Amino acid sequence: MLKRKRFWKRFLYVIASFFALLLILFIYLTIVSKTDPPKIADESSLQWQRTEASNGFYTLKNNWFRKSKSGLFELYVEGKPFERGVVNGKLTKELVQRQEDYFNEQINKMIPSKFYLHFLKYFVGWFNRHLDQNVTEEYKEEIYGISQSASDKYDYIGTNYQRILNYHAAHDIGHALQSMALVGCTSFGTWDAQSKDSEMIIGRNFDFYVGDKFAEDKIVAFFNPSEGYKFMTVTWGGFIGAVSGMNEKGLTVTINADKTKIPTASATPVSLVAREILQYAKNISEAYQIAAKRKMFVSESFLVGSASDNKAVIIEKTPDTLDMYDPKKDFIVCANHFQSNGLAQTKSNKEQMEESASPYRYDRLMELLKTNGKNTVQKTVDILRDRKGMNNEDIGMGNEKAINQMIAHHSIVFEPKKLLVWVSTSPWQLGEYIAYDLNKVFALRGMKQDKEICDSSLNIAADPFMQTKDFKNFLAYRNFKQGIADGDDIDTDSLVATNPQFYHTYVLAADYLFKRNEFKKAQQEYQIALTKVIATKKEENYIKSQIKKCEKNLIDN
């Protein structure tokens, strides 16, 4: 009896100790994940109110916001950091809140478990515990200003400021934790003899996919900050970073993710480094200096085009190394692997070359540049829309090895010396590319009447591919894919017919059949998938492992 009492006493002591440790951990995570907003000397801008000058056209002092006929939203913001943020938030309030809805909706789809969602909340809080220490006061003030317009319904995740600040690191966290194909972008540039009329032309696809809704409300934003240069970016509600942009000096920045190790804590988000380059650099040397002084926690390539230098380079940065790739030619190509002397031969980059779709896309881009002759804006758009593989092989619609993966958030083309930019419209890069002249747009400061601000005479027409049967089949393929995700019953033969050259079509069909214990049919679909052009080594290994599982189940049964 005495021994039994001692046992239960010790057991209860262990249990109590365990829960005490959990409580301590919870308190610790709550404390370290707490982020105080910056102190603002003048908060008078919080009292400012936007005016709806006409249906869908909003103004606030000299700032304005509208939706163009193209479907793109357009925004002009000027002033000091906190004021810019407040004005941005007030003008785009509906988009700020809608974007957070979309983001959380996608997170809930990816992580349906409430327990894991709460775990993720504290993990991200702990991971980003030093985030604010790695963001400049200027950008913290601007983010804090925008956060005033965020929805209160996500307070259980964190304060408005904490959430909006953390969203700026979402690209980096997703890239770091999964090395995802969500950030498999492609960019390139031509100038001098490689371009018609020697004009510098920079083009890029931003293949960052977080669900269809995330890409619905694109904003072409024009900033006139109190310090630094005027610049434009393609962005979304609540986001002040830059993933694609050009400033008034004809300096362009686009970002491409590279293979990275799993970090232990956050640093400066990539998009804020790109934003700082746009705002404060007028040439390649100054862009490099800005990249050098910021610590990042993922590996990234910054393709920087410079009108004053009449060339483009790639600034390659890892958490502990910085290098620059200058091709010493009149063209440059960037996928998702490093090319500089200092980083090309690293172990992680070699793994990236062996296992990812990056080298294939790079080679395809080089092939197109070689066969297309002197480059033009139209030819640049044609390349960005290219769906084929090497030697024009049909590798299936949506293949990550294609330049056009049919997932792009946006596609963009720059002519830096002319300060011209073309932004794609939906779907992906297939819609019309809308032309903007930065000189003309910034001259509209204080626009009070709604009007189209694009240079329509320079717009690039939509891709005729959208009128084809193949395009309709691709939309049907996506519907099948969504249906499988939603648990619907589908006909796998009909699925395969929509996109028969794409390896992943057969993987989808096989996975569907495997879950229904139809191992013989699943095995056949997996085997067909192996005969197609597979994007990554990881996916090839998955298919092979599934075939073995099918064989085992067939033997056992």
C-alpha positions in Angstrom: 0.0 0.0 0.0 2.8 2.4 1.0 4.7 1.6 -2.3 1.5 2.3 -4.3 1.0 5.7 -2.6 4.6 6.6 -3.3 4.2 5.6 -7.0 1.1 7.7 -7.5 2.7 10.6 -5.6 5.7 10.4 -7.9 3.5 10.0 -11.0 1.4 13.1 -10.0 4.6 15.0 -9.4 5.9 14.2 -12.9 2.6 15.1 -14.4 2.5 18.4 -12.5 6.1 19.1 -13.5 5.3 18.4 -17.1 2.3 20.9 -17.1 4.4 23.4 -15.2 7.0 23.2 -17.9 4.3 23.6 -20.6 3.0 26.7 -18.8 6.5 28.2 -18.5 7.0 27.5 -22.2 3.7 29.1 -23.1 4.5 32.2 -21.0 8.0 32.4 -22.6 6.7 32.1 -26.1 4.0 34.7 -25.4 6.6 37.1 -24.0 9.3 36.6 -26.7 6.7 36.7 -29.6 5.4 40.1 -28.3 6.4 42.9 -30.6 5.9 46.5 -29.5 5.1 49.0 -32.3 7.4 52.0 -33.0 6.8 55.2 -31.1 5.3 57.8 -33.4 5.9 61.5 -32.7 3.1 62.8 -34.8 -0.1 60.6 -35.1 -2.3 63.3 -36.6 -2.6 61.4 -39.9 -4.7 58.8 -38.1 -7.5 61.4 -38.2 -7.3 61.8 -41.9 -10.2 60.3 -43.9 -10.3 59.2 -47.5 -12.8 60.7 -50.0 -14.6 58.7 -52.6 -14.4 61.3 -55.4 -16.2 58.9 -57.8 -17.3 55.3 -57.8 -14.2 53.3 -56.8 -11.8 56.3 -57.0 -10.5 57.3 -53.6 -8.3 60.3 -52.7 -6.7 61.4 -49.4 -4.8 64.7 -49.7 -2.4 64.2 -52.7 -2.7 60.4 -52.6 -5.1 58.3 -54.7 -6.3 54.8 -55.3 -8.4 53.3 -58.2 -9.2 50.1 -60.1 -8.3 50.3 -63.8 -10.3 48.8 -66.6 -7.6 46.2 -66.9 -8.5 44.8 -63.5 -5.3 46.1 -61.9 -5.5 48.3 -58.9 -3.4 51.5 -59.0 -2.1 53.4 -56.0 -0.1 56.6 -55.5 1.3 57.4 -52.0 3.6 60.1 -50.8 5.1 61.6 -47.6 6.8 60.5 -44.4 6.9 56.8 -43.3 4.1 56.6 -40.8 1.9 58.9 -43.0 2.6 56.8 -46.0 1.5 53.7 -44.1 -1.6 55.3 -42.7 -2.7 56.6 -46.1 -1.9 53.4 -47.9 -4.0 51.5 -45.3 -6.9 53.9 -45.4 -7.0 54.0 -49.3 -6.7 50.2 -49.7 -8.5 49.1 -46.5 -10.7 46.6 -48.2 -7.7 45.0 -49.9 -5.6 44.9 -46.7 -8.4 43.0 -44.9 -9.3 40.8 -47.9 -5.7 39.8 -48.4 -5.4 38.7 -44.8 -8.6 36.7 -45.2 -7.1 34.9 -48.2 -3.8 34.3 -46.5 -5.5 32.8 -43.4 -7.9 30.8 -45.6 -5.0 29.2 -47.4 -3.1 28.5 -44.1 -6.3 26.8 -42.8 -6.4 24.6 -46.0 -2.8 23.7 -45.6 -3.0 23.1 -41.8 -6.6 22.1 -40.9 -5.7 21.1 -37.4 -6.5 23.7 -34.8 -3.8 22.3 -32.5 -1.1 22.7 -35.2 -2.4 26.2 -36.1 -1.9 27.3 -32.5 1.5 25.6 -32.5 2.4 27.4 -35.8 1.3 30.7 -34.2 3.8 30.4 -31.3 6.5 28.9 -33.6 6.3 31.8 -36.0 6.2 34.2 -33.0 9.4 32.5 -31.6 11.0 32.3 -35.0 10.4 36.0 -35.7 11.2 37.1 -32.1 14.0 39.4 -33.4 12.3 40.4 -36.6 11.6 44.0 -35.6 15.3 44.4 -34.6 16.2 43.7 -38.3 13.7 46.1 -39.9 14.6 49.8 -40.2 12.6 52.3 -38.2 11.3 53.8 -41.4 9.7 50.6 -42.5 8.4 49.7 -39.1 6.6 53.0 -39.0 5.2 52.5 -42.5 4.0 49.0 -41.6 2.6 50.3 -38.3 0.7 52.9 -40.3 -0.9 50.3 -42.6 -1.7 48.0 -39.6 -4.2 50.6 -38.4 -6.5 49.5 -41.2 -6.1 45.8 -40.6 -9.1 43.7 -39.3 -9.5 43.1 -35.6 -10.9 39.6 -36.2 -7.4 38.1 -36.2 -6.4 39.5 -32.8 -6.1 35.9 -31.5 -3.1 35.5 -33.7 -1.4 38.8 -32.6 -1.9 42.5 -32.7 -2.5 44.2 -36.1 1.1 45.4 -36.1 2.6 42.0 -35.2 0.6 40.3 -37.9 1.3 42.8 -40.7 5.0 42.8 -39.8 5.2 39.0 -39.7 3.4 38.7 -43.1 6.5 40.5 -44.6 8.5 37.4 -43.6 6.0 34.9 -44.9 7.8 34.5 -48.3 11.0 33.8 -46.4 9.5 31.4 -43.8 7.8 29.3 -46.5 10.9 29.3 -48.6 13.1 28.4 -45.6 11.0 25.6 -44.1 10.1 23.8 -47.3 12.4 25.1 -50.1 9.2 25.2 -52.0 8.5 25.5 -55.7 6.2 28.3 -54.6 9.1 30.7 -55.3 10.5 29.2 -58.5 10.8 32.4 -60.5 12.5 33.2 -63.7 14.1 36.6 -64.8 16.4 37.8 -67.6 17.7 40.9 -69.3 19.2 42.1 -72.6 20.9 45.2 -73.7 23.3 46.6 -76.4 23.8 44.1 -79.3 21.3 41.6 -77.8 18.4 44.1 -77.9 16.8 45.9 -80.8 17.9 49.6 -80.8 20.3 48.6 -78.0 17.6 49.2 -75.4 17.9 47.5 -72.0 15.0 45.2 -71.4 14.4 43.3 -68.1 11.6 40.7 -67.8 10.5 38.4 -65.0 7.8 36.0 -63.9 6.9 36.1 -60.1 5.9 32.5 -59.6 4.8 32.7 -56.0 1.6 30.8 -55.5 -0.5 30.9 -52.3 -3.8 30.1 -53.8 -5.8 31.7 -56.6 -7.4 34.4 -54.4 -4.0 35.7 -53.3 -3.3 36.9 -56.9 -6.7 38.4 -57.5 -6.1 41.9 -56.2 -2.8 43.0 -57.6 -1.7 46.6 -56.9 0.5 48.6 -59.2 1.9 51.0 -56.5 3.7 54.3 -57.1 5.6 55.7 -54.1 6.9 59.2 -53.6 8.7 59.0 -50.2 9.9 61.9 -48.2 13.4 60.4 -48.5 15.0 58.5 -51.3 13.8 58.1 -54.9 10.3 57.7 -56.4 9.6 54.1 -57.4 6.9 51.6 -58.4 6.2 48.1 -57.4 3.7 45.3 -58.0 2.3 44.5 -54.6 -0.8 43.5 -52.6 -2.9 44.9 -49.7 -0.8 45.4 -46.5 2.6 44.8 -48.1 5.2 47.5 -48.3 8.1 45.2 -49.5 9.2 44.8 -53.1 9.4 41.7 -55.2 9.4 43.5 -58.6 10.0 47.2 -59.1 11.8 50.1 -60.7 12.7 53.6 -59.4 13.0 57.0 -61.1 16.7 56.5 -61.8 15.9 53.5 -64.0 17.1 51.0 -61.4 15.1 47.7 -61.4 15.0 45.0 -58.8 13.4 41.5 -59.0 14.0 38.6 -56.5 14.5 34.9 -57.2 14.7 32.3 -54.3 17.6 29.9 -54.0 18.2 26.8 -51.9 18.6 27.7 -48.2 19.2 25.9 -45.0 16.6 25.9 -42.2 17.4 28.9 -40.1 17.0 29.3 -36.3 15.7 32.8 -36.3 14.5 35.5 -38.7 16.5 38.5 -39.9 15.6 41.1 -42.5 12.9 39.9 -44.9 14.1 39.7 -48.5 11.3 42.0 -49.8 12.4 44.8 -47.4 16.0 44.5 -48.7 14.7 44.8 -52.2 12.5 47.7 -51.2 15.4 49.6 -49.6 17.5 49.1 -52.8 14.6 50.5 -54.9 14.2 53.5 -52.6 17.8 54.4 -52.0 20.0 53.1 -54.8 20.6 54.8 -58.2 23.2 52.3 -59.5 24.5 48.8 -59.0 27.3 49.8 -56.6 24.8 51.4 -54.2 22.4 48.4 -54.5 25.3 46.1 -53.6 26.2 48.3 -50.5 22.6 48.1 -49.3 22.4 44.3 -49.7 25.7 44.0 -47.9 24.6 45.8 -44.8 21.4 43.8 -44.2 21.4 40.3 -42.7 19.0 37.8 -44.3 17.9 34.4 -43.1 17.3 32.8 -46.5 19.3 32.7 -49.8 18.1 34.9 -52.6 19.2 36.4 -55.9 18.5 40.0 -56.7 18.5 40.7 -60.4 19.4 44.4 -60.5 19.1 46.3 -63.8 20.7 49.8 -64.0 20.1 52.5 -66.6 23.1 54.4 -65.4 25.4 51.4 -65.7 23.7 50.1 -68.8 23.7 46.5 -67.7 22.2 44.1 -65.2 23.9 41.9 -62.5 22.7 39.4 -60.0 23.5 40.1 -56.3 23.5 36.7 -54.6 23.0 36.7 -50.9 22.9 33.9 -48.3 22.6 34.3 -44.5 26.4 34.5 -44.2 27.7 35.3 -47.7 27.4 37.9 -50.4 28.6 37.8 -54.0 27.8 39.3 -57.4 27.4 37.7 -60.8 28.3 40.0 -63.7 28.0 38.0 -67.0 30.3 40.5 -68.8 28.0 40.0 -71.8 25.0 41.9 -73.2 22.4 39.6 -71.6 21.7 37.9 -68.2 19.6 34.9 -67.1 18.4 34.1 -63.6 16.5 31.1 -62.4 16.8 29.6 -58.9 20.5 28.7 -58.5 23.6 30.8 -57.9 26.1 31.6 -60.7 28.8 33.8 -59.0 32.3 32.4 -58.4 31.8 32.5 -54.7 28.5 30.6 -54.5 28.1 28.5 -57.6 30.3 25.7 -56.3 28.8 25.5 -52.8 27.3 22.2 -51.7 23.8 23.5 -51.4 23.9 25.1 -54.8 25.1 21.9 -56.4 22.2 20.1 -54.8 19.9 22.7 -56.1 21.3 22.2 -59.6 20.9 18.4 -59.4 17.5 18.2 -57.7 15.5 21.2 -58.9 13.9 22.5 -62.1 16.1 25.6 -62.1 18.9 24.5 -64.5 16.3 23.2 -67.0 14.4 26.5 -67.0 17.8 28.4 -67.3 18.7 26.3 -70.4 15.3 26.8 -72.0 15.7 30.6 -71.5 19.1 30.5 -73.1 17.8 28.5 -76.0 15.0 31.0 -76.6 17.3 34.0 -76.4 19.7 32.4 -78.9 16.9 31.6 -81.4 14.8 34.7 -81.1 17.3 37.2 -82.5 17.5 40.8 -81.1 15.2 41.1 -78.2 12.2 43.5 -78.0 9.5 44.0 -75.4 7.1 41.8 -77.3 9.7 39.0 -77.6 10.3 39.4 -73.9 6.6 38.8 -73.2 6.6 35.9 -75.6 9.4 34.3 -73.6 7.7 34.9 -70.3 4.6 33.2 -71.7 6.5 30.2 -73.1 5.0 26.8 -72.0 7.3 24.4 -73.8 10.4 22.5 -72.8 13.8 22.2 -74.5 13.6 22.0 -78.3 9.9 23.1 -78.0 9.0 19.7 -76.5 5.5 19.5 -75.0 6.2 18.9 -71.3 2.6 19.5 -70.1 0.9 22.6 -69.1 1.9 23.8 -65.6 5.3 22.1 -65.5 7.8 23.8 -63.2 10.5 23.3 -65.8 8.6 25.6 -68.1 9.3 29.4 -68.0 5.5 29.8 -67.8 4.4 27.5 -65.0 0.8 28.9 -65.2 0.9 30.0 -61.5 2.5 33.5 -61.7 1.2 36.1 -59.3 2.4 38.6 -61.9 4.8 39.0 -64.8 6.6 42.3 -65.5 8.8 43.9 -68.2 11.0 47.0 -67.7 12.7 49.4 -70.1 14.8 51.2 -67.5 16.2 54.0 -69.7 12.7 55.0 -70.8 11.2 54.5 -67.4 8.6 52.2 -69.0 7.1 49.2 -67.3 4.6 46.6 -68.4 2.5 44.6 -65.9 0.6 41.5 -66.7 -3.1 41.0 -66.1 -5.0 37.8 -65.2 -4.8 35.0 -65.8 -1.2 34.7 -64.8 0.9 36.2 -67.6 -1.6 35.3 -70.3 -3.7 38.5 -70.1 -2.8 41.9 -71.6 0.4 43.6 -70.4 -0.5 47.1 -69.3 2.1 49.9 -70.0 3.0 52.6 -67.5 5.3 55.6 -68.1 6.8 56.5 -64.7 7.4 60.1 -65.7 3.8 60.6 -66.6 2.4 58.8 -63.6 4.5 60.7 -61.1 3.4 64.0 -62.9 -0.2 63.1 -61.8 0.6 63.9 -58.2 -2.6 65.1 -56.5 -4.9 63.5 -59.2 -8.4 64.5 -58.2 -10.4 63.0 -61.1 -10.6 59.3 -62.0 -8.9 58.4 -65.3 -6.8 55.7 -66.9 -3.1 56.3 -66.2 -1.6 53.6 -68.4 -0.1 54.3 -71.8 -2.6 52.2 -73.8 -0.8 52.7 -77.1 2.0 50.6 -75.7 0.0 47.8 -74.2 0.8 44.2 -75.2 -2.2 42.1 -76.3 -3.4 39.1 -74.4 -2.0 35.7 -75.4 -4.1 34.0 -78.2 -3.5 30.7 -76.3 -6.5 31.7 -74.1 -8.8 31.0 -77.1 -7.6 27.5 -77.7 -8.9 24.1 -76.7 -5.7 23.4 -74.8 -6.3 26.4 -72.5 -9.8 25.1 -71.7 -8.4 21.7 -71.0 -5.9 23.3 -68.6 -8.7 25.0 -66.7 -10.5 21.6 -66.6 -7.3 20.0 -65.3 -7.2 22.6 -62.5 -10.8 21.9 -61.6 -10.1 18.2 -61.4 -7.1 19.0 -59.1 -9.3 21.1 -56.9 -12.0 18.5 -56.8 -9.5 15.9 -55.6 -8.3 18.3 -52.9 -12.0 18.8 -51.9 -12.6 15.0 -51.6 -14.8 14.8 -54.7 -15.2 11.6 -56.8 -13.6 12.0 -60.2 -13.0 10.0 -63.4 -9.2 9.5 -63.7 -9.4 8.9 -67.4 -11.1 12.3 -67.9 -8.4 13.9 -65.7 -5.6 12.4 -67.8 -7.2 13.6 -71.0 -7.0 17.2 -69.9 -3.2 17.4 -69.7 -1.8 14.2 -71.1 1.9 15.3 -71.4 2.2 16.5 -67.8 3.7 14.0 -65.4 1.8 15.4 -62.5 -1.6 14.6 -64.2 -0.7 11.0 -63.8 0.6 11.5 -60.2 -2.7 13.1 -59.3 -4.7 10.2 -60.9 -2.4 7.6 -59.3 -2.6 9.2 -55.8 -6.4 9.3 -56.1 -6.5 5.6 -57.1 -4.0 4.6 -54.4 -6.1 6.1 -51.7 -9.0 3.9 -52.9 -6.8 0.8 -52.8 -6.9 0.4 -56.6 -3.2 -0.4 -56.6 -2.9 -2.0 -60.0 -4.4 1.0 -61.8 -2.4 3.4 -59.6 0.8 1.6 -60.4 0.1 2.0 -64.1 -0.4 5.7 -63.8 2.8 6.1 -61.7 4.7 4.2 -64.4 3.4 6.5 -67.1 4.4 9.5 -65.0 8.0 8.3 -65.0 8.0 8.5 -68.9 7.3 12.2 -68.8 9.5 15.2 -68.1 9.5 15.4 -64.3 10.3 18.7 -62.7 12.3 17.7 -59.6 14.3 14.8 -58.2 12.1 14.8 -55.1 9.0 14.2 -57.2 10.7 11.5 -59.2 11.7 9.7 -56.0 8.2 10.0 -54.7 6.8 8.4 -57.8 9.3 5.5 -57.5 8.5 5.0 -53.8 4.7 4.9 -54.6 5.3 2.2 -57.3 7.1 0.1 -54.7 4.2 0.6 -52.3 1.7 -0.5 -55.0 3.8 -3.6 -55.7 3.9 -4.5 -52.0 0.2 -4.1 -51.6 -0.5 -6.2 -54.7 1.7 -9.0 -53.3 0.1 -8.8 -49.8 -3.4 -8.9 -51.3 
